[in-house]
Amino acid sequence: MSTNIVRTPDQLGAAIRRQRKLKSFTQAQLGEKTHLRQATISALENGEGGIQLKTLTDVLAALNLELVVRERTTYTRDIEDLF
């Protein structure tokens, strides 16, 4: 099981797109499963604003994903320490 840290709508959309493709669903198929239009799935995957929370939770459930809310992690090492 992989974990994705998501901090932006674009990152959330990309994570949903990856999971949808791993499950071999088209946007239209995911739309049918969630009773949403394909255009709504596309908007969510593209990180567009205005998506309702219920829409998000329905899509997450259909893809067997869950949303975890936690305090942001911080990176304390200097970039020079990587090289």
MDAnalysis code that builds the backbone (N, CA, C; Angstrom):
import MDAnalysis as mda
import numpy as np

u = mda.Universe.empty(249, n_residues=83, atom_resindex=np.repeat(np.arange(83), 3), trajectory=True)
u.add_TopologyAttr("name", ["N", "CA", "C"] * 83)
u.add_TopologyAttr("resid", np.arange(1, 84))
u.add_TopologyAttr("resname", ["MET", "SER", "THR", "ASN", "ILE", "VAL", "ARG", "THR", "PRO", "ASP", "GLN", "LEU", "GLY", "ALA", "ALA", "ILE", "ARG", "ARG", "GLN", "ARG", "LYS", "LEU", "LYS", "SER", "PHE", "THR", "GLN", "ALA", "GLN", "LEU", "GLY", "GLU", "LYS", "THR", "HIS", "LEU", "ARG", "GLN", "ALA", "THR", "ILE", "SER", "ALA", "LEU", "GLU", "ASN", "GLY", "GLU", "GLY", "GLY", "ILE", "GLN", "LEU", "LYS", "THR", "LEU", "THR", "ASP", "VAL", "LEU", "ALA", "ALA", "LEU", "ASN", "LEU", "GLU", "LEU", "VAL", "VAL", "ARG", "GLU", "ARG", "THR", "THR", "TYR", "THR", "ARG", "ASP", "ILE", "GLU", "ASP", "LEU", "PHE"])
u.atoms.positions = np.array([
    [0.850, -1.167, 0.000],
    [0.000, 0.000, 0.000],
    [0.899, 1.235, 0.000],
    [0.631, 2.152, -0.899],
    [1.455, 3.354, -0.957],
    [0.729, 4.518, -0.295],
    [1.521, 5.471, 0.184],
    [0.979, 6.652, 0.821],
    [1.399, 7.861, 0.004],
    [0.461, 8.731, -0.285],
    [0.745, 9.968, -0.987],
    [0.461, 11.129, -0.055],
    [1.431, 12.017, 0.080],
    [1.183, 13.245, 0.821],
    [0.669, 14.262, -0.186],
    [-0.501, 14.798, 0.107],
    [-1.177, 15.717, -0.804],
    [-1.351, 17.048, -0.098],
    [-0.880, 18.106, -0.748],
    [-0.985, 19.430, -0.149],
    [-1.685, 20.435, -1.053],
    [-1.950, 20.066, -2.286],
    [-2.600, 20.988, -3.218],
    [-3.701, 20.261, -3.973],
    [-4.651, 21.001, -4.537],
    [-5.687, 20.353, -5.364],
    [-5.092, 19.584, -6.543],
    [-4.023, 20.108, -7.144],
    [-3.389, 19.395, -8.257],
    [-2.816, 18.054, -7.812],
    [-2.190, 18.026, -6.643],
    [-1.637, 16.778, -6.122],
    [-2.741, 15.781, -5.787],
    [-3.841, 16.278, -5.236],
    [-4.976, 15.405, -4.932],
    [-5.532, 14.804, -6.213],
    [-5.697, 15.634, -7.211],
    [-6.199, 15.149, -8.498],
    [-5.291, 14.098, -9.109],
    [-3.985, 14.331, -9.042],
    [-3.033, 13.367, -9.590],
    [-3.089, 12.043, -8.839],
    [-3.238, 12.099, -7.523],
    [-3.330, 10.871, -6.727],
    [-4.594, 10.090, -7.082],
    [-5.686, 10.794, -7.270],
    [-6.942, 10.132, -7.657],
    [-6.804, 9.524, -9.050],
    [-6.204, 10.262, -9.974],
    [-5.994, 9.750, -11.325],
    [-5.150, 8.479, -11.312],
    [-4.043, 8.490, -10.542],
    [-3.190, 7.303, -10.445],
    [-3.973, 6.089, -9.948],
    [-4.757, 6.293, -8.890],
    [-5.509, 5.171, -8.331],
    [-6.578, 4.686, -9.306],
    [-7.234, 5.624, -9.990],
    [-8.249, 5.233, -10.980],
    [-7.619, 4.364, -12.066],
    [-6.451, 4.780, -12.546],
    [-5.777, 4.013, -13.603],
    [-5.279, 2.668, -13.086],
    [-4.807, 2.615, -11.828],
    [-4.393, 1.338, -11.247],
    [-5.561, 0.353, -11.196],
    [-6.761, 0.883, -11.000],
    [-7.958, 0.037, -10.948],
    [-8.537, -0.201, -12.344],
    [-7.889, 0.348, -13.365],
    [-8.299, 0.186, -14.766],
    [-9.694, 0.739, -15.042],
    [-10.031, 1.836, -14.370],
    [-11.299, 2.527, -14.630],
    [-11.039, 3.687, -15.587],
    [-11.968, 3.909, -16.487],
    [-11.965, 5.156, -17.239],
    [-12.654, 6.198, -16.366],
    [-12.539, 7.456, -16.764],
    [-13.266, 8.498, -16.031],
    [-14.763, 8.241, -16.111],
    [-15.228, 7.804, -17.264],
    [-16.662, 7.521, -17.425],
    [-17.108, 6.382, -16.510],
    [-16.304, 5.338, -16.388],
    [-16.648, 4.218, -15.513],
    [-16.682, 4.645, -14.047],
    [-15.712, 5.454, -13.650],
    [-15.716, 5.952, -12.278],
    [-16.925, 6.854, -12.059],
    [-17.279, 7.631, -13.056],
    [-18.472, 8.465, -12.978],
    [-19.728, 7.640, -12.787],
    [-19.840, 6.543, -13.519],
    [-21.003, 5.659, -13.369],
    [-21.049, 5.056, -11.968],
    [-19.897, 4.650, -11.476],
    [-19.820, 4.019, -10.155],
    [-20.214, 4.998, -9.046],
    [-19.950, 6.288, -9.243],
    [-20.214, 7.294, -8.225],
    [-21.436, 8.161, -8.541],
    [-22.095, 7.889, -9.669],
    [-23.245, 8.674, -10.125],
    [-22.863, 10.132, -10.386],
    [-21.647, 10.305, -10.913],
    [-21.153, 11.628, -11.270],
    [-20.879, 11.672, -12.771],
    [-20.885, 12.872, -13.306],
    [-20.572, 13.026, -14.723],
    [-19.067, 12.831, -14.943],
    [-18.709, 12.376, -16.122],
    [-17.294, 12.220, -16.467],
    [-16.581, 13.555, -16.342],
    [-17.247, 14.636, -16.693],
    [-16.645, 15.969, -16.604],
    [-16.305, 16.332, -15.159],
    [-17.094, 15.856, -14.214],
    [-16.813, 16.115, -12.796],
    [-15.566, 15.360, -12.358],
    [-15.435, 14.119, -12.806],
    [-14.238, 13.328, -12.502],
    [-13.013, 14.016, -13.098],
    [-13.131, 14.472, -14.315],
    [-12.037, 15.172, -14.976],
    [-11.644, 16.433, -14.209],
    [-12.623, 17.210, -13.787],
    [-12.353, 18.442, -13.035],
    [-11.626, 18.125, -11.730],
    [-12.055, 17.084, -11.045],
    [-11.411, 16.687, -9.798],
    [-9.958, 16.281, -10.052],
    [-9.742, 15.478, -11.075],
    [-8.393, 15.021, -11.401],
    [-7.492, 16.165, -11.856],
    [-8.071, 17.211, -12.402],
    [-7.291, 18.362, -12.855],
    [-7.104, 19.412, -11.769],
    [-7.578, 19.129, -10.565],
    [-7.372, 20.033, -9.448],
    [-8.203, 21.298, -9.504],
    [-9.285, 21.262, -10.257],
    [-10.137, 22.444, -10.370],
    [-10.909, 22.666, -9.071],
    [-11.144, 23.919, -8.750],
    [-11.877, 24.267, -7.540],
    [-13.367, 24.024, -7.702],
    [-14.073, 24.182, -6.618],
    [-15.520, 24.067, -6.654],
    [-16.057, 22.652, -6.509],
    [-15.197, 21.685, -6.233],
    [-15.647, 20.306, -6.035],
    [-16.213, 20.190, -4.624],
    [-17.403, 19.634, -4.519],
    [-18.031, 19.474, -3.209],
    [-17.352, 18.357, -2.414],
    [-17.364, 18.510, -1.105],
    [-16.760, 17.512, -0.231],
    [-17.404, 16.142, -0.430],
    [-18.707, 16.087, -0.609],
    [-19.393, 14.808, -0.843],
    [-18.888, 14.159, -2.125],
    [-18.663, 14.955, -3.148],
    [-18.128, 14.420, -4.400],
    [-16.770, 13.788, -4.153],
    [-15.913, 14.490, -3.435],
    [-14.585, 13.966, -3.129],
    [-14.680, 12.667, -2.339],
    [-15.494, 12.641, -1.303],
    [-15.578, 11.427, -0.479],
    [-16.203, 10.266, -1.257],
    [-17.130, 10.540, -2.146],
    [-17.711, 9.476, -2.981],
    [-16.654, 8.866, -3.900],
    [-15.833, 9.720, -4.512],
    [-14.778, 9.228, -5.403],
    [-13.735, 8.450, -4.611],
    [-13.342, 8.968, -3.467],
    [-12.377, 8.246, -2.632],
    [-12.906, 6.872, -2.240],
    [-14.155, 6.804, -1.854],
    [-14.754, 5.518, -1.465],
    [-14.786, 4.547, -2.648],
    [-15.147, 5.044, -3.813],
    [-15.225, 4.190, -5.002],
    [-13.856, 3.626, -5.385],
    [-12.800, 4.367, -5.054],
    [-11.445, 3.916, -5.367],
    [-10.774, 3.218, -4.180],
    [-11.536, 2.995, -3.118],
    [-11.033, 2.345, -1.904],
    [-9.873, 3.137, -1.289],
    [-10.041, 4.460, -1.253],
    [-9.066, 5.361, -0.646],
    [-9.678, 6.008, 0.582],
    [-8.838, 6.484, 1.471],
    [-9.325, 7.219, 2.625],
    [-8.523, 8.505, 2.779],
    [-9.129, 9.467, 3.397],
    [-8.509, 10.762, 3.648],
    [-8.044, 10.797, 5.095],
    [-6.775, 11.102, 5.298],
    [-6.208, 11.204, 6.633],
    [-5.751, 12.642, 6.819],
    [-6.196, 13.273, 7.890],
    [-5.805, 14.650, 8.177],
    [-4.849, 14.628, 9.355],
    [-3.700, 15.260, 9.156],
    [-2.701, 15.311, 10.221],
    [-1.926, 16.615, 10.090],
    [-1.170, 16.914, 11.107],
    [-0.338, 18.104, 11.080],
    [0.747, 17.928, 10.016],
    [1.059, 19.015, 9.320],
    [2.076, 18.952, 8.274],
    [3.431, 18.581, 8.845],
    [4.159, 17.795, 8.074],
    [5.524, 17.476, 8.437],
    [6.427, 18.593, 7.933],
    [7.547, 18.750, 8.575],
    [8.505, 19.756, 8.130],
    [9.826, 19.080, 7.839],
    [10.555, 19.653, 6.923],
    [11.852, 19.128, 6.546],
    [12.902, 20.019, 7.192],
    [13.749, 19.448, 8.026],
    [14.678, 20.262, 8.786],
    [16.115, 20.198, 8.286],
    [16.406, 19.341, 7.368],
    [17.789, 19.231, 6.859],
    [18.040, 20.283, 5.791],
    [19.280, 20.721, 5.720],
    [19.682, 21.652, 4.672],
    [19.874, 20.902, 3.374],
    [19.646, 21.553, 2.264],
    [19.796, 20.944, 0.952],
    [21.225, 20.431, 0.761],
    [22.196, 21.106, 1.331],
    [23.603, 20.694, 1.196],
    [23.837, 19.328, 1.831],
    [23.034, 18.955, 2.832],
    [23.199, 17.652, 3.482],
    [22.864, 16.494, 2.557],
    [22.170, 16.767, 1.475],
    [21.787, 15.710, 0.553],
    [22.917, 15.315, -0.385],
    [23.925, 16.176, -0.520],
    [24.982, 15.932, -1.504],
    [26.310, 15.676, -0.866],
])
